[in-house]
Amino acid sequence: MSIEAAHNRTLCYDKGMISRIWIYLWETFKIPSRILLTLTNVLVVQLFIMRSVDTFTFVLGSSMLFFSLLYYRICDEFKDEKTDKIFFPKRPLPSGRVLKSDLRLLQVLCGLIMIGIALVQSEARVFAIILILDCLLMQFYFFVPKLMEKNRLIAFATHAPYAIVVNFYLLALHADMVKTQIFTLENMALVSVLSLPGFHWEVIRKTFVRERPGYQTYSSLLGYQGAILLSLVFFFPILIGLRILLEDNIFIPLVSIIIIYCMHIWGLGLKEEEGLVSLRTKSELISTTIIICLLWQGYSLI
């Protein structure tokens, strides 16, 4: 342990557990953006499925999404503990400003809240249980930690589907409230357009021109152009889903923006450049644009 880490750990013990957990929520989990993501995601589902705003359902769905996101993030924290000490030593856990015991307690609380939410539901309970099981599988690295540590693509294949699982839960929750079918074409499109931008974000945020020796990224496995191409593939089903969900006055401008974005990202791949703005930030901007358009369409359905 470095002198700085030892000093941080000493200061850590001087602070209360709540203060340490808040440091983690603010710096690592980035709680403001996660709250915004949660609220907008649930609102989109509610508008498209219920054609109205229902406070009770909104609180249930938002709580399950938020605490499952936090549970997943803590799992990632433990999974990447060794590499984070090398490549991200100033983060709260590697630096010693937050204790593992703090995160274990927080994880248990998240799990108990999720179980409590599942118990107060009827038809959506099955989907809630599936979501909880998915979180538990994530906690144990899907039982193949050594294999996943060696290949980020395998980790992606096991972890990324969480977005689909949680959006199916939200869909089932709201469909149950209005007694409508879950597996319809429009609902499948809704799950796709809410989930797959996260797949693109996950790949693009770990795609770099200049690699860090020893730190595995998608570009280190597939090459810069290969990783860029993989991230853009997800826009094909996204565009199909948007065509199903959106009216022409919203779809046409949005698809034009997405095409320009994809051409820009692919151009950077061909030139092997990242541009002035990070790829991660660009992916977050396009995801935000999609959500805004979905909200616009959703409010027109009320």
Secondary structure as GFF3:
##gff-version 3
##sequence-region A 1 302
A	DSSP	alpha_helix	3	14	.	.	.	ID=ss1
A	DSSP	alpha_helix	17	27	.	.	.	ID=ss2
A	DSSP	alpha_helix	31	50	.	.	.	ID=ss3
A	DSSP	alpha_helix	55	79	.	.	.	ID=ss4
A	DSSP	alpha_helix	81	87	.	.	.	ID=ss5
A	DSSP	alpha_helix	92	95	.	.	.	ID=ss6
A	DSSP	alpha_helix	100	119	.	.	.	ID=ss7
A	DSSP	alpha_helix	125	139	.	.	.	ID=ss8
A	DSSP	three_ten_helix	141	143	.	.	.	ID=ss9
A	DSSP	alpha_helix	145	150	.	.	.	ID=ss10
A	DSSP	alpha_helix	152	159	.	.	.	ID=ss11
A	DSSP	alpha_helix	162	178	.	.	.	ID=ss12
A	DSSP	alpha_helix	185	204	.	.	.	ID=ss13
A	DSSP	alpha_helix	218	222	.	.	.	ID=ss14
A	DSSP	alpha_helix	224	233	.	.	.	ID=ss15
A	DSSP	alpha_helix	235	245	.	.	.	ID=ss16
A	DSSP	alpha_helix	248	271	.	.	.	ID=ss17
A	DSSP	alpha_helix	279	300	.	.	.	ID=ss18
###
